Amino acid sequence: MLASLLNTKACSFSVEVDKAELLEALNCAIYLQNEQKLVNGATTSITFDFKDGQVGVGCAGLTDYSEDLEAKTDGKFPGTVMFNAALLKDIVSIYPSDKVIIGGSDEKSPFWICAGENEEYTYCVLPRFRK
């Protein structure tokens, strides 16, 4: 099943963002998440707001942090999607390129993070959902 999922990697949109800028935004979000966890014991999600020409990075439940990163964009965007910030930081930090490419089809489907055409560096990240 996993092999068939990896072979399909169909994406209706993609964004390409600077690795250093994305890591900085993720570090800020993780810092704020840790501060919020100390106050209320809950772990929040990082939000990605996919738009034409940019991706907004913020924290779900925290209105005082949001950062818009310039990005090359293509396709139909799903709007706002939530992810685990620590997982994304781990993936982006070992990324072999200066630009991170993220693709997907909608807010409930797997997202693909890849380094260009190099199949050795393809990661699947599942979004989080609110109940």
N, C-alpha and C positions, 0 to 999 in steps of 0.2 A: 504494500500500500504506500509506504513512504517513497519508494522509487517512482511510482506513478505520479505522486504528488510533486516530487522534484522535477519530473520530466514535463509537467504541465506549466509551471511558472508563468502562466498567462497573466499579463498585467494590462489594465486599462489606463494606468497612469504611471508616471515616474517622476522623481525629483532627483536632482544632483546638487549636493550642498557641500560646502567646504568642511573638511574633517575637523580642523582646529576650531572653527566657530561652533560646530555641532558639539564637540567635546566640552567647550566652555559653557554652552547653554545647558548641557546635561549635568555638568558639575554644579552649576548654580541651582538647578532644580533638585538635585540630590541633597545639597546643603539645606535648602528650604524644607525638603521632605523630612530630613533628620530633625530639624528644629520643630516642625509641626508634630512629629512623632513623640518628641519629649513632652509636648503640651497635652496632646489628647490620645496618644498611644496608637494612632492609626497611621497606616502607610498609604500615601496618596499615589496617584499615577501621574506620569508625565503626559501632557497632551501635545499632539502634533496637529496643527491646523493647516492643512494643505490648501494653498491658493495659487493663483497664476503668478509666477515669478518669485514666490517665497514660500517658506514654511515657518509657521509660528510655533515656538516651543514654550510651553507653560506648565503649570502644576494644576491638576484638577483640585478644585476647592480653595485654591490660593489665587486671589484676584490681583495681588500686588506684583506678581512676576509673570512676565510674558516677553519673549524676545523673538523678533521677526528676522529670520535669516534669508539672505538672498539665495535663490536657487534657480537652476534651469528646470523648467517644468514642461511636462507633456501629457496630454490626455485629459480624461474626465476625473476630477478630484472628489474624494469621498467626504470632504469636510474635516471635522475634528475626530481624531482617533486617539485612544489612550494606550499607553505602553508602560512596561516596567522600566524605569529610568536606569537602574543599575545594570540590567541585562543589556540594554542598548549601549551603555557606556562601555561595558566589557567587549562587545562586538566592535564598536567603532574604534576603541583604543588599539586593537590588534589589526586593524584594517591596513592593507598594504598600499593604499593609495591616498593622495591628498584630497580627493573628492569622493564622497559617499553617495552611492546611487541606491535609492529606495523605490521599490515598485510594488504595486498591488492592484486589487480590483475594487474592493469596497471595505467599509469599516469593520466587517465581520470575518473577512477572509485573511489567510496568511499574507504577510508582507515579506518581500524579498529584498535583502540587502546584498549587493554584489559589487565586486571591483571590476567594472567593465565586462569584458568578454571572458575573463578568467574564471572558469567553473570551479576552480579549487577554493575560491573565496566567495561562496554563496551561502548566506545565512537565512534561515526562515524565522521570522518573529511573529508570534500571535498577538493580536490586540487584546486589550482588557475590555470588560463590559461592566456597566453599572447595572445593579439589580434594583 
